[in-house]
């Protein structure tokens, strides 16, 4: 009886594995290098330029503060031997004030610029996702993977990256 149960169980497992292998073979699987697509899009360069333009004045203000701090630090090192105590204290006070101003401006600027960059990046990733969905549906792909998850492929005929680049590049 035990031998019969083992035989039936073994046959059932074998039949199930063959059916699942046949089902897997019938699936059409594609892949897309999402990071490569993103970097190849003209919209990605436009994001950088628009953010640079949007925060231009603030970036210039921070750069000016950095330059002023550097100037006063050099002055402090260069002229320390000839400065009076009063001049040293005034210079130190000026440096502290500039550093405080710099810290108050640089951190919010970095956060705002990063937030805007993520917003724009997410918009483009949404367009990429829509394009992948559209191409996969049109060409009847059962599964589309990120190329970074694909370890091996026999050929590149299922690489949809260029099609996605072409489709998303047309969108303004």
DSSP file (Angstrom, degrees, kcal/mol; ACC not computed):
  #  RESIDUE AA STRUCTURE BP1 BP2  ACC     N-H-->O    O-->H-N    N-H-->O    O-->H-N    TCO  KAPPA ALPHA  PHI   PSI    X-CA   Y-CA   Z-CA
    1    1 A X     >        0   0    0      0, 0.0     4,-2.4     0, 0.0     5,-0.2   0.000 360.0 360.0 360.0 -43.4    0.0    0.0    0.0
    2    2 A X  H  >  +     0   0    0      1,-0.2     4,-2.5     2,-0.2     5,-0.2   0.891 360.0  51.4 -63.9 -38.3    2.8    2.4    0.9
    3    3 A X  H  > S+     0   0    0      2,-0.2     4,-2.3     1,-0.2    -1,-0.2   0.898 109.2  50.2 -65.6 -39.8    4.6    1.6   -2.4
    4    4 A X  H  > S+     0   0    0      2,-0.2     4,-2.6     1,-0.2    -2,-0.2   0.922 111.2  48.6 -63.9 -44.5    1.4    2.3   -4.3
    5    5 A X  H  X S+     0   0    0     -4,-2.4     4,-2.6     1,-0.2    -2,-0.2   0.912 112.4  48.6 -61.6 -43.1    0.9    5.7   -2.5
    6    6 A X  H  X S+     0   0    0     -4,-2.5     4,-2.6     2,-0.2    -1,-0.2   0.903 112.0  49.1 -63.5 -40.9    4.5    6.7   -3.2
    7    7 A X  H  X S+     0   0    0     -4,-2.3     4,-2.5     2,-0.2    -2,-0.2   0.922 112.9  46.2 -65.1 -44.8    4.1    5.7   -6.9
    8    8 A X  H  X S+     0   0    0     -4,-2.6     4,-2.4     2,-0.2    -2,-0.2   0.915 114.5  48.3 -64.5 -43.0    0.9    7.7   -7.3
    9    9 A X  H  X S+     0   0    0     -4,-2.6     4,-2.4     2,-0.2    -2,-0.2   0.912 112.3  48.4 -63.6 -43.8    2.4   10.7   -5.5
   10   10 A X  H  X S+     0   0    0     -4,-2.6     4,-2.5     1,-0.2    -2,-0.2   0.909 112.1  49.1 -63.1 -43.0    5.6   10.5   -7.6
   11   11 A X  H  X S+     0   0    0     -4,-2.5     4,-2.5     2,-0.2    -2,-0.2   0.896 111.2  50.1 -64.5 -40.1    3.6   10.3  -10.8
   12   12 A X  H  X S+     0   0    0     -4,-2.4     4,-2.3     2,-0.2    -2,-0.2   0.915 112.1  46.7 -65.4 -43.3    1.4   13.3   -9.8
   13   13 A X  H  X S+     0   0    0     -4,-2.4     4,-2.5     2,-0.2    -2,-0.2   0.919 113.3  49.2 -64.6 -43.7    4.5   15.4   -9.0
   14   14 A X  H  X S+     0   0    0     -4,-2.5     4,-2.0     1,-0.2    -2,-0.2   0.914 112.4  47.4 -62.5 -44.0    6.1   14.4  -12.3
   15   15 A X  H  X S+     0   0    0     -4,-2.5     4,-2.1     1,-0.2    -1,-0.2   0.901 112.7  49.8 -64.9 -41.1    3.0   15.2  -14.3
   16   16 A X  H  X S+     0   0    0     -4,-2.3     4,-2.5     1,-0.2    -2,-0.2   0.910 110.6  49.1 -64.3 -43.0    2.6   18.6  -12.5
   17   17 A X  H  X S+     0   0    0     -4,-2.5     4,-2.1     1,-0.2    -1,-0.2   0.880 110.9  50.0 -67.2 -36.3    6.2   19.6  -13.1
   18   18 A X  H  X S+     0   0    0     -4,-2.0     4,-2.2     2,-0.2    -1,-0.2   0.892 111.7  48.5 -68.4 -38.2    5.9   18.7  -16.8
   19   19 A X  H  X S+     0   0    0     -4,-2.1     4,-2.4     2,-0.2    -2,-0.2   0.908 112.2  48.0 -67.5 -40.7    2.7   20.7  -17.2
   20   20 A X  H  X S+     0   0    0     -4,-2.5     4,-2.3     2,-0.2    -2,-0.2   0.873 111.4  50.7 -68.9 -34.7    4.2   23.7  -15.5
   21   21 A X  H  X S+     0   0    0     -4,-2.1     4,-2.0     2,-0.2    -1,-0.2   0.902 111.8  47.7 -66.2 -40.7    7.4   23.5  -17.6
   22   22 A X  H  X S+     0   0    0     -4,-2.2     4,-1.2     2,-0.2    -2,-0.2   0.895 112.1  49.7 -66.3 -39.4    5.2   23.3  -20.7
   23   23 A X  H  X S+     0   0    0     -4,-2.4     4,-0.5     1,-0.2     3,-0.2   0.898 110.7  49.7 -66.0 -39.9    3.2   26.3  -19.5
   24   24 A X  H >< S+     0   0    0     -4,-2.3     3,-0.9     1,-0.2    -1,-0.2   0.874 107.2  55.2 -66.3 -36.7    6.3   28.3  -18.8
   25   25 A X  H 3< S+     0   0    0     -4,-2.0    -1,-0.2     1,-0.2    -2,-0.2   0.804 103.7  55.4 -67.1 -28.2    7.7   27.5  -22.2
   26   26 A X  H 3< S+     0   0    0     -4,-1.2    -1,-0.2    -3,-0.2    -2,-0.2   0.622  87.9 100.0 -80.6 -13.0    4.6   28.9  -23.9
   27   27 A X    <<  -     0   0    0     -3,-0.9     2,-0.6    -4,-0.5   114,-0.1  -0.472  69.5-135.8 -77.5 145.2    5.0   32.3  -22.1
   28   28 A X        -     0   0    0    112,-0.2   114,-2.4    -2,-0.2   115,-1.7  -0.902  25.9-171.0-101.9 118.4    6.4   35.2  -23.9
   29   29 A X  E     +a  143   0A   0     -2,-0.6     2,-0.2   113,-0.2   115,-0.2  -0.932   7.0 176.5-117.4 130.1    8.9   37.1  -21.7
   30   30 A X  E     -a  144   0A   0    113,-3.0   115,-2.6    -2,-0.5     2,-0.3  -0.737  11.8-150.4-120.9 173.2   10.5   40.4  -22.4
   31   31 A X  E     -ab 145 159A   0    127,-2.4   129,-2.8   113,-0.3   130,-0.5  -0.991   4.1-162.4-146.2 154.7   12.8   42.7  -20.6
   32   32 A X  E     -a  146   0A   0    113,-2.4   115,-3.0    -2,-0.3     2,-1.4  -1.000  22.0-136.2-137.6 132.8   13.6   46.4  -20.4
   33   33 A X     >  -     0   0    0     -2,-0.4     4,-2.7   113,-0.2     5,-0.2  -0.730  28.4-177.8 -86.0  89.4   16.6   48.2  -19.0
   34   34 A X  H  > S+     0   0    0     -2,-1.4     4,-2.7     1,-0.2    -1,-0.2   0.887  77.8  49.2 -61.8 -43.0   14.6   50.9  -17.2
   35   35 A X  H  > S+     0   0    0      2,-0.2     4,-2.3     1,-0.2    -1,-0.2   0.921 113.4  47.1 -63.7 -43.9   17.6   52.8  -15.9
   36   36 A X  H  > S+     0   0    0      2,-0.2     4,-1.5     1,-0.2    -2,-0.2   0.892 111.9  50.6 -64.4 -40.2   19.2   52.8  -19.3
   37   37 A X  H  X S+     0   0    0     -4,-2.7     4,-1.0     2,-0.2     3,-0.4   0.944 110.1  50.5 -60.9 -48.2   15.9   54.0  -20.9
   38   38 A X  H >< S+     0   0    0     -4,-2.7     3,-0.8     1,-0.2     6,-0.3   0.923 111.8  46.8 -56.7 -47.1   15.6   56.8  -18.4
   39   39 A X  H 3< S+     0   0    0     -4,-2.3    -1,-0.2     1,-0.2    -2,-0.2   0.755 110.3  54.2 -69.4 -24.1   19.1   58.0  -19.0
   40   40 A X  H 3< S+     0   0    0     -4,-1.5    -1,-0.2    -3,-0.4    -2,-0.2   0.618  86.8 100.8 -84.6 -12.8   18.6   57.9  -22.8
   41   41 A X  S XX S-     0   0    0     -4,-1.0     4,-0.9    -3,-0.8     3,-0.8  -0.486  70.7-139.3 -77.6 140.6   15.5   60.0  -22.8
   42   42 A X  H 3> S+     0   0    0      1,-0.2     4,-1.8    -2,-0.2     3,-0.2   0.802 102.7  66.2 -65.0 -27.0   15.8   63.7  -23.8
   43   43 A X  H 3> S+     0   0    0      1,-0.2     4,-1.8     2,-0.2    -1,-0.2   0.823  92.6  60.7 -63.8 -30.4   13.3   64.4  -21.0
   44   44 A X  H <> S+     0   0    0     -3,-0.8     4,-1.5    -6,-0.3    -1,-0.2   0.911 106.4  45.1 -65.0 -41.7   15.9   63.3  -18.4
   45   45 A X  H  X S+     0   0    0     -4,-0.9     4,-2.0     1,-0.2    -1,-0.2   0.869 110.1  55.8 -67.8 -35.5   18.3   66.1  -19.6
   46   46 A X  H  X S+     0   0    0     -4,-1.8     4,-2.8     1,-0.2    -2,-0.2   0.850 102.1  57.2 -65.1 -33.7   15.5   68.5  -19.6
   47   47 A X  H  X S+     0   0    0     -4,-1.8     4,-2.5     2,-0.2     5,-0.2   0.955 107.3  47.1 -60.3 -50.2   14.7   67.7  -15.9
   48   48 A X  H  X S+     0   0    0     -4,-1.5     4,-2.4     1,-0.2    -2,-0.2   0.918 114.5  47.0 -59.1 -44.2   18.3   68.7  -14.9
   49   49 A X  H  X S+     0   0    0     -4,-2.0     4,-2.3     1,-0.2    -1,-0.2   0.903 112.0  49.1 -66.6 -41.6   18.1   71.9  -16.9
   50   50 A X  H  X S+     0   0    0     -4,-2.8     4,-2.7     2,-0.2    -1,-0.2   0.882 112.6  47.8 -67.6 -36.8   14.7   72.9  -15.6
   51   51 A X  H  X S+     0   0    0     -4,-2.5     4,-2.2     2,-0.2    -2,-0.2   0.910 111.1  51.2 -68.8 -41.4   15.7   72.3  -12.0
   52   52 A X  H  < S+     0   0    0     -4,-2.4    -2,-0.2    -5,-0.2    -1,-0.2   0.909 114.6  44.0 -59.8 -41.6   19.0   74.3  -12.5
   53   53 A X  H >< S+     0   0    0     -4,-2.3     3,-1.0     1,-0.2     4,-0.3   0.910 111.8  52.9 -68.6 -43.3   16.9   77.1  -14.0
   54   54 A X  H 3< S+     0   0    0     -4,-2.7     3,-0.2     1,-0.3    -2,-0.2   0.874 121.5  30.2 -61.3 -39.4   14.2   76.9  -11.3
   55   55 A X  T 3X S+     0   0    0     -4,-2.2     4,-2.7     1,-0.2    -1,-0.3   0.150  85.6 117.1-107.6  18.1   16.8   77.2   -8.4
   56   56 A X  H <> S+     0   0    0     -3,-1.0     4,-2.5     1,-0.2     5,-0.2   0.910  75.8  47.2 -54.8 -51.2   19.4   79.3  -10.2
   57   57 A X  H  > S+     0   0    0     -4,-0.3     4,-2.1     1,-0.2    -1,-0.2   0.893 113.9  47.9 -61.3 -40.6   19.2   82.3   -7.9
   58   58 A X  H  > S+     0   0    0      2,-0.2     4,-2.2     1,-0.2    -1,-0.2   0.893 111.0  50.5 -69.3 -39.5   19.4   80.2   -4.8
   59   59 A X  H  X S+     0   0    0     -4,-2.7     4,-2.4     1,-0.2    -2,-0.2   0.903 111.0  49.8 -63.0 -40.1   22.3   78.2   -6.1
   60   60 A X  H  X S+     0   0    0     -4,-2.5     4,-2.4    -5,-0.2    -2,-0.2   0.890 109.1  51.9 -65.2 -39.3   24.1   81.4   -7.0
   61   61 A X  H  X S+     0   0    0     -4,-2.1     4,-2.2     2,-0.2    -2,-0.2   0.920 111.1  47.0 -62.8 -44.2   23.4   82.8   -3.5
   62   62 A X  H  X S+     0   0    0     -4,-2.2     4,-2.4     2,-0.2    -2,-0.2   0.905 111.7  51.0 -64.7 -41.5   24.9   79.6   -1.9
   63   63 A X  H  X S+     0   0    0     -4,-2.4     4,-2.3     2,-0.2    -2,-0.2   0.893 109.6  50.8 -63.5 -38.8   27.9   79.8   -4.2
   64   64 A X  H  X S+     0   0    0     -4,-2.4     4,-2.5     2,-0.2    -2,-0.2   0.914 110.0  49.6 -64.5 -42.3   28.5   83.4   -3.2
   65   65 A X  H  X S+     0   0    0     -4,-2.2     4,-2.7     2,-0.2    -2,-0.2   0.908 110.0  51.0 -62.5 -42.2   28.3   82.5    0.5
   66   66 A X  H  X S+     0   0    0     -4,-2.4     4,-2.4     1,-0.2    -2,-0.2   0.920 111.1  48.5 -60.4 -43.4   30.8   79.7    0.0
   67   67 A X  H  X S+     0   0    0     -4,-2.3     4,-2.4     2,-0.2    -2,-0.2   0.910 111.8  49.0 -63.9 -42.9   33.2   82.1   -1.8
   68   68 A X  H  X S+     0   0    0     -4,-2.5     4,-2.6     2,-0.2     5,-0.2   0.918 111.2  49.4 -63.7 -43.6   32.8   84.7    1.0
   69   69 A X  H  X S+     0   0    0     -4,-2.7     4,-2.4     1,-0.2     5,-0.2   0.931 111.8  48.7 -61.0 -45.5   33.5   82.1    3.7
   70   70 A X  H  X S+     0   0    0     -4,-2.4     4,-2.4    -5,-0.2    -1,-0.2   0.914 111.3  50.6 -61.2 -42.9   36.6   80.9    1.8
   71   71 A X  H  X S+     0   0    0     -4,-2.4     4,-2.4     1,-0.2    -2,-0.2   0.935 112.6  45.0 -60.3 -48.2   37.8   84.5    1.4
   72   72 A X  H  X S+     0   0    0     -4,-2.6     4,-2.4     2,-0.2    -1,-0.2   0.842 111.5  52.9 -69.6 -32.6   37.4   85.3    5.1
   73   73 A X  H  X S+     0   0    0     -4,-2.4     4,-2.2    -5,-0.2    -1,-0.2   0.924 111.6  46.3 -65.3 -43.6   39.0   82.1    6.2
   74   74 A X  H  X S+     0   0    0     -4,-2.4     4,-2.8     2,-0.2    -2,-0.2   0.902 112.4  50.7 -63.5 -40.5   42.0   82.8    4.0
   75   75 A X  H  X S+     0   0    0     -4,-2.4     4,-3.0     1,-0.2    -2,-0.2   0.909 108.9  51.9 -62.9 -41.7   42.1   86.4    5.4
   76   76 A X  H  X S+     0   0    0     -4,-2.4     4,-0.8     1,-0.2    -2,-0.2   0.918 114.8  41.6 -61.6 -44.3   42.0   85.0    8.9
   77   77 A X  H  < S+     0   0    0     -4,-2.2     4,-0.3     2,-0.2    -2,-0.2   0.892 119.2  44.8 -69.9 -39.6   44.9   82.7    8.3
   78   78 A X  H  < S+     0   0    0     -4,-2.8     3,-0.3    -5,-0.2    -2,-0.2   0.901 124.5  29.5 -73.1 -42.5   46.9   85.2    6.3
   79   79 A X  H >X S+     0   0    0     -4,-3.0     4,-1.0    -5,-0.2     3,-0.9   0.311  84.6 107.2-104.8   7.7   46.5   88.3    8.5
   80   80 A X  G >< S+     0   0    0     -4,-0.8     3,-0.5     1,-0.3    -1,-0.2   0.858  78.5  53.9 -57.2 -38.0   46.1   86.7   12.0
   81   81 A X  G 34 S+     0   0    0     -4,-0.3    -1,-0.3    -3,-0.3    -2,-0.1   0.798 114.9  39.0 -69.3 -28.2   49.6   87.8   13.1
   82   82 A X  G <4 S+     0   0    0     -3,-0.9    -1,-0.2    -4,-0.1     2,-0.2   0.473  95.1 101.0-102.0  -2.4   49.0   91.4   12.3
   83   83 A X    <<  -     0   0    0     -4,-1.0     2,-0.1    -3,-0.5    -7,-0.0  -0.552  68.8-125.6 -86.8 147.6   45.4   91.8   13.4
   84   84 A X     >  -     0   0    0     -2,-0.2     4,-2.3     1,-0.1     5,-0.2  -0.387  31.1-105.0 -78.6 166.9   44.3   93.3   16.7
   85   85 A X  H  > S+     0   0    0      1,-0.2     4,-2.5     2,-0.2     5,-0.2   0.890 122.7  53.5 -60.2 -39.3   42.1   91.3   19.1
   86   86 A X  H  > S+     0   0    0      1,-0.2     4,-2.4     2,-0.2    -1,-0.2   0.920 109.6  47.1 -62.5 -44.3   39.1   93.5   18.1
   87   87 A X  H  > S+     0   0    0      1,-0.2     4,-2.5     2,-0.2    -1,-0.2   0.880 111.2  52.0 -65.7 -37.9   39.7   92.8   14.4
   88   88 A X  H  X S+     0   0    0     -4,-2.3     4,-2.6     2,-0.2    -2,-0.2   0.920 110.9  47.1 -63.7 -43.1   40.0   89.1   15.1
   89   89 A X  H  X S+     0   0    0     -4,-2.5     4,-2.6     2,-0.2    -2,-0.2   0.904 112.4  49.6 -66.2 -40.5   36.7   89.0   17.0
   90   90 A X  H  X S+     0   0    0     -4,-2.4     4,-2.4     2,-0.2    -2,-0.2   0.916 112.8  47.2 -63.3 -42.4   35.0   91.0   14.3
   91   91 A X  H  X S+     0   0    0     -4,-2.5     4,-2.5     2,-0.2    -2,-0.2   0.907 112.6  49.0 -65.2 -42.6   36.3   88.6   11.6
   92   92 A X  H  X S+     0   0    0     -4,-2.6     4,-2.4     2,-0.2    -2,-0.2   0.909 111.7  49.7 -62.6 -42.2   35.3   85.5   13.7
   93   93 A X  H  X S+     0   0    0     -4,-2.6     4,-2.4     2,-0.2    -2,-0.2   0.908 110.3  50.5 -62.6 -42.3   31.9   87.0   14.2
   94   94 A X  H  X S+     0   0    0     -4,-2.4     4,-2.5     2,-0.2    -2,-0.2   0.912 110.9  49.3 -61.9 -43.7   31.6   87.6   10.4
   95   95 A X  H  X S+     0   0    0     -4,-2.5     4,-2.7     2,-0.2    -2,-0.2   0.908 110.8  49.3 -63.3 -42.7   32.6   84.0    9.7
   96   96 A X  H  X S+     0   0    0     -4,-2.4     4,-2.5     2,-0.2    -2,-0.2   0.923 111.8  49.2 -62.5 -43.8   30.1   82.6   12.2
   97   97 A X  H  X S+     0   0    0     -4,-2.4     4,-2.4     2,-0.2    -2,-0.2   0.920 112.5  47.3 -61.6 -44.8   27.3   84.8   10.7
   98   98 A X  H  X S+     0   0    0     -4,-2.5     4,-2.7     2,-0.2    -2,-0.2   0.903 112.2  49.8 -64.4 -41.4   28.2   83.6    7.1
   99   99 A X  H  X S+     0   0    0     -4,-2.7     4,-2.9     2,-0.2     5,-0.2   0.912 111.4  48.8 -64.3 -42.0   28.3   80.0    8.2
  100  100 A X  H  X S+     0   0    0     -4,-2.5     4,-2.3     2,-0.2    -2,-0.2   0.924 113.0  47.4 -62.5 -43.9   25.0   80.2    9.9
  101  101 A X  H  X S+     0   0    0     -4,-2.4     4,-1.3     2,-0.2    -2,-0.2   0.907 112.3  50.5 -62.4 -42.8   23.5   81.9    6.8
  102  102 A X  H >X S+     0   0    0     -4,-2.7     4,-3.1     1,-0.2     3,-0.5   0.939 111.5  46.9 -60.8 -49.1   25.1   79.3    4.6
  103  103 A X  H 3X S+     0   0    0     -4,-2.9     4,-1.2     1,-0.2     5,-0.3   0.880 109.9  54.1 -62.0 -37.8   23.6   76.4    6.7
  104  104 A X  H 3< S+     0   0    0     -4,-2.3     4,-0.4    -5,-0.2    -1,-0.2   0.778 119.1  34.0 -68.0 -25.5   20.2   78.1    6.7
  105  105 A X  H <X S+     0   0    0     -4,-1.3     4,-1.6    -3,-0.5    -2,-0.2   0.818 112.2  55.3 -98.7 -35.9   20.2   78.3    2.9
  106  106 A X  H  X S+     0   0    0     -4,-3.1     4,-2.6    -5,-0.2     5,-0.2   0.910 104.7  50.0 -72.3 -42.2   22.0   75.2    1.7
  107  107 A X  H  X S+     0   0    0     -4,-1.2     4,-2.4    -5,-0.3     5,-0.2   0.947 113.5  43.6 -66.2 -48.9   20.0   72.4    3.4
  108  108 A X  H  > S+     0   0    0     -4,-0.4     4,-2.8    -5,-0.3     5,-0.2   0.890 114.0  53.3 -62.4 -35.3   16.5   73.6    2.4
  109  109 A X  H  X S+     0   0    0     -4,-1.6     4,-2.7     2,-0.2     5,-0.3   0.939 109.8  46.8 -63.0 -46.4   17.8   74.3   -1.1
  110  110 A X  H  X S+     0   0    0     -4,-2.6     4,-2.4     1,-0.2    -2,-0.2   0.912 114.2  47.9 -61.5 -42.5   19.2   70.7   -1.4
  111  111 A X  H  X S+     0   0    0     -4,-2.4     4,-2.5    -5,-0.2    -2,-0.2   0.923 113.8  46.1 -65.5 -44.1   15.9   69.3   -0.1
  112  112 A X  H  X S+     0   0    0     -4,-2.8     4,-2.5     2,-0.2     5,-0.2   0.918 114.3  47.6 -65.9 -43.1   13.7   71.4   -2.4
  113  113 A X  H  X S+     0   0    0     -4,-2.7     4,-2.3    -5,-0.2    -1,-0.2   0.911 113.8  47.6 -64.4 -41.6   15.9   70.6   -5.4
  114  114 A X  H  X S+     0   0    0     -4,-2.4     4,-2.4    -5,-0.3    -2,-0.2   0.897 111.3  51.1 -66.1 -39.8   15.9   66.9   -4.6
  115  115 A X  H  X S+     0   0    0     -4,-2.5     4,-2.3     2,-0.2    -2,-0.2   0.934 112.3  46.1 -62.1 -46.6   12.1   66.9   -4.0
  116  116 A X  H  X S+     0   0    0     -4,-2.5     4,-2.4     1,-0.2     5,-0.2   0.891 111.2  52.6 -63.8 -40.0   11.5   68.5   -7.4
  117  117 A X  H  X S+     0   0    0     -4,-2.3     4,-2.6     1,-0.2    -1,-0.2   0.912 110.0  48.3 -63.2 -41.8   14.0   66.2   -9.1
  118  118 A X  H  X S+     0   0    0     -4,-2.4     4,-2.7     2,-0.2    -2,-0.2   0.893 109.8  52.7 -65.7 -39.5   12.1   63.2   -7.6
  119  119 A X  H  X S+     0   0    0     -4,-2.3     4,-1.6     2,-0.2    -2,-0.2   0.947 114.1  41.9 -59.8 -48.6    8.7   64.6   -8.8
  120  120 A X  H  X S+     0   0    0     -4,-2.4     4,-1.9     1,-0.2    -2,-0.2   0.888 113.9  52.5 -66.9 -39.5   10.0   65.0  -12.3
  121  121 A X  H  X S+     0   0    0     -4,-2.6     4,-2.6    -5,-0.2    -1,-0.2   0.909 107.9  51.5 -62.4 -42.8   11.7   61.6  -12.3
  122  122 A X  H  X S+     0   0    0     -4,-2.7     4,-2.0     1,-0.2    -1,-0.2   0.856 106.4  54.9 -64.9 -34.6    8.5   59.9  -11.1
  123  123 A X  H  X S+     0   0    0     -4,-1.6     4,-1.8     2,-0.2    -1,-0.2   0.934 111.2  44.3 -61.8 -45.5    6.6   61.5  -14.0
  124  124 A X  H  X S+     0   0    0     -4,-1.9     4,-2.5     1,-0.2    -2,-0.2   0.894 110.9  53.3 -68.3 -39.4    9.0   60.1  -16.5
  125  125 A X  H  X S+     0   0    0     -4,-2.6     4,-2.4     1,-0.2    -1,-0.2   0.864 106.9  53.9 -62.8 -33.8    9.1   56.7  -14.8
  126  126 A X  H  X S+     0   0    0     -4,-2.0     4,-2.4     2,-0.2    -1,-0.2   0.905 108.5  48.5 -63.8 -41.6    5.3   56.8  -15.1
  127  127 A X  H  X S+     0   0    0     -4,-1.8     4,-2.3     2,-0.2    -2,-0.2   0.892 110.8  51.0 -64.5 -39.6    5.6   57.4  -18.8
  128  128 A X  H  X S+     0   0    0     -4,-2.5     4,-2.6     2,-0.2    -2,-0.2   0.924 110.2  49.4 -62.5 -44.4    8.1   54.6  -19.1
  129  129 A X  H  X S+     0   0    0     -4,-2.4     4,-2.6     2,-0.2    -2,-0.2   0.912 110.9  49.4 -62.1 -43.8    5.7   52.2  -17.3
  130  130 A X  H  X S+     0   0    0     -4,-2.4     4,-2.4     1,-0.2    -1,-0.2   0.909 111.7  49.5 -61.7 -41.2    2.8   53.2  -19.6
  131  131 A X  H  X S+     0   0    0     -4,-2.3     4,-2.8     2,-0.2     5,-0.2   0.918 110.6  49.0 -64.8 -44.0    5.0   52.6  -22.6
  132  132 A X  H  X S+     0   0    0     -4,-2.6     4,-2.9     1,-0.2     5,-0.2   0.935 112.1  49.1 -60.7 -46.3    6.1   49.2  -21.4
  133  133 A X  H  X S+     0   0    0     -4,-2.6     4,-2.2     1,-0.2    -2,-0.2   0.915 112.6  48.4 -58.8 -43.5    2.4   48.3  -20.7
  134  134 A X  H  X S+     0   0    0     -4,-2.4     4,-2.5     2,-0.2    -2,-0.2   0.933 114.4  43.9 -64.3 -48.2    1.4   49.4  -24.1
  135  135 A X  H  X S+     0   0    0     -4,-2.8     4,-2.6     1,-0.2    -2,-0.2   0.911 113.7  51.1 -65.1 -42.7    4.2   47.6  -26.0
  136  136 A X  H  <>S+     0   0    0     -4,-2.9     5,-2.7    -5,-0.2     4,-0.3   0.896 113.3  45.1 -63.0 -40.4    3.7   44.4  -23.9
  137  137 A X  H ><5S+     0   0    0     -4,-2.2     3,-0.7    -5,-0.2    -2,-0.2   0.923 114.4  48.2 -69.0 -43.6   -0.1   44.4  -24.6
  138  138 A X  H 3<5S+     0   0    0     -4,-2.5    -2,-0.2     1,-0.2    -1,-0.2   0.885 119.5  37.9 -64.6 -39.8    0.4   45.1  -28.3
  139  139 A X  T 3<5S-     0   0    0     -4,-2.6    -1,-0.2    -5,-0.2    -2,-0.2   0.322 111.7-119.3 -97.3   8.0    3.0   42.4  -28.8
  140  140 A X  T < 5 +     0   0    0     -3,-0.7     2,-0.4    -4,-0.3    -3,-0.2   0.888  45.8 173.2  58.6  47.8    1.3   40.0  -26.4
  141  141 A X      < -     0   0    0     -5,-2.7    -1,-0.2    -6,-0.2  -112,-0.2  -0.697  23.5-159.9 -82.3 137.2    4.1   39.6  -23.8
  142  142 A X  S    S+     0   0    0   -114,-2.4     2,-0.3    -2,-0.4  -113,-0.2   0.764  78.1  14.7 -83.9 -28.4    3.0   37.6  -20.7
  143  143 A X  E     -a   29   0A   0   -115,-1.7  -113,-3.0    -7,-0.1     2,-0.4  -0.988  59.0-167.8-151.7 134.0    5.8   39.0  -18.6
  144  144 A X  E     -a   30   0A   0     -2,-0.3  -113,-0.3  -115,-0.2     2,-0.3  -0.992  17.1-168.8-125.7 124.4    8.2   42.0  -18.8
  145  145 A X  E     -a   31   0A   0   -115,-2.6  -113,-2.4    -2,-0.4     2,-0.3  -0.710  31.5-101.0-109.3 158.4   11.1   42.1  -16.4
  146  146 A X  E >   -a   32   0A   0     -2,-0.3     3,-2.3  -115,-0.2     4,-0.5  -0.644  34.9-127.1 -72.0 134.6   13.6   44.8  -15.5
  147  147 A X  G >  S+     0   0    0   -115,-3.0     3,-1.1    -2,-0.3  -114,-0.2   0.766 107.4  67.0 -58.5 -26.3   16.8   43.9  -17.4
  148  148 A X  G 3  S+     0   0    0   -116,-0.3    -1,-0.3     1,-0.2  -115,-0.1   0.733  99.2  52.0 -66.6 -20.5   18.7   44.1  -14.1
  149  149 A X  G <  S+     0   0    0     -3,-2.3     2,-0.6     2,-0.0    -1,-0.2   0.553  90.5  91.9 -90.6  -9.2   16.8   41.1  -13.0
  150  150 A X    <   -     0   0    0     -3,-1.1     3,-0.1    -4,-0.5  -119,-0.0  -0.775  48.6-179.9 -91.5 119.7   17.7   39.1  -16.1
  151  151 A X        +     0   0    0     -2,-0.6     2,-0.3     1,-0.3    -1,-0.2   0.819  68.4   5.0 -85.9 -33.8   20.8   37.0  -15.6
  152  152 A X        +     0   0    0      3,-0.0     2,-0.3     0, 0.0    -1,-0.3  -0.995  54.9 179.4-153.2 142.7   20.9   35.4  -19.1
  153  153 A X        -     0   0    0     -2,-0.3     3,-0.1    -3,-0.1    -3,-0.0  -0.987  27.1-139.5-142.4 141.4   19.0   35.6  -22.3
  154  154 A X  S    S+     0   0    0     -2,-0.3     2,-0.3     1,-0.1    -1,-0.1   0.839  86.8   0.2 -69.6 -32.9   19.8   33.6  -25.5
  155  155 A X        -     0   0    0     -3,-0.1     3,-0.5     1,-0.0    -1,-0.1  -0.949  65.3-120.4-149.3 169.3   19.1   36.6  -27.7
  156  156 A X  S >  S+     0   0    0     -2,-0.3     3,-1.8     1,-0.2    -2,-0.0   0.225  79.4 106.7 -98.2  14.3   18.1   40.2  -27.5
  157  157 A X  T 3  S+     0   0    0      1,-0.3    -1,-0.2     3,-0.0  -127,-0.0   0.748  81.4  51.5 -66.8 -20.1   14.9   39.9  -29.5
  158  158 A X  T 3  S+     0   0    0     -3,-0.5  -127,-2.4  -128,-0.1     2,-0.8   0.279  79.4 113.5 -98.5  10.7   12.9   40.3  -26.3
  159  159 A X  B <   +b   31   0A   0     -3,-1.8     3,-0.3  -129,-0.2     4,-0.2  -0.751  40.8 179.9 -82.8 112.0   14.7   43.4  -25.2
  160  160 A X     >  +     0   0    0   -129,-2.8     4,-2.2    -2,-0.8     5,-0.2   0.344  49.3 105.9 -94.3   5.0   12.1   46.1  -25.4
  161  161 A X  H  > S+     0   0    0   -130,-0.5     4,-2.5     1,-0.2    -1,-0.2   0.898  79.3  46.4 -56.8 -48.3   14.3   49.0  -24.3
  162  162 A X  H  > S+     0   0    0     -3,-0.3     4,-2.7     1,-0.2    -1,-0.2   0.884 111.4  52.4 -65.9 -37.1   14.8   50.7  -27.6
  163  163 A X  H  > S+     0   0    0     -4,-0.2     4,-2.4     2,-0.2    -1,-0.2   0.906 110.6  48.4 -62.8 -40.4   11.0   50.5  -28.4
  164  164 A X  H  X S+     0   0    0     -4,-2.2     4,-2.9     2,-0.2     5,-0.3   0.919 111.0  50.3 -66.2 -43.6   10.3   52.1  -25.0
  165  165 A X  H  X S+     0   0    0     -4,-2.5     4,-2.4     1,-0.2    -2,-0.2   0.939 112.0  48.2 -58.6 -47.3   12.9   54.9  -25.7
  166  166 A X  H  X S+     0   0    0     -4,-2.7     4,-0.9     1,-0.2    -2,-0.2   0.915 114.9  44.5 -60.5 -44.1   11.4   55.5  -29.1
  167  167 A X  H  < S+     0   0    0     -4,-2.4     4,-0.5     1,-0.2     3,-0.4   0.927 116.9  43.1 -69.4 -45.0    7.8   55.7  -27.7
  168  168 A X  H >< S+     0   0    0     -4,-2.9     3,-1.0     1,-0.2    -1,-0.2   0.841 107.0  61.6 -72.3 -32.1    8.5   57.8  -24.7
  169  169 A X  H 3< S+     0   0    0     -4,-2.4    -1,-0.2    -5,-0.3    -2,-0.2   0.803  97.8  58.9 -63.3 -28.1   10.8   60.2  -26.6
  170  170 A X  T 3< S+     0   0    0     -4,-0.9     2,-0.3    -3,-0.4    -1,-0.3   0.742  89.4  87.7 -72.2 -22.7    7.9   61.1  -28.8
  171  171 A X    <         0   0    0     -3,-1.0   -44,-0.0    -4,-0.5    -3,-0.0  -0.609 360.0 360.0 -79.7 133.5    6.0   62.3  -25.8
  172  172 A X              0   0    0     -2,-0.3    -1,-0.1  -129,-0.0    -3,-0.1   0.436 360.0 360.0 -94.0 360.0    6.6   66.0  -24.9
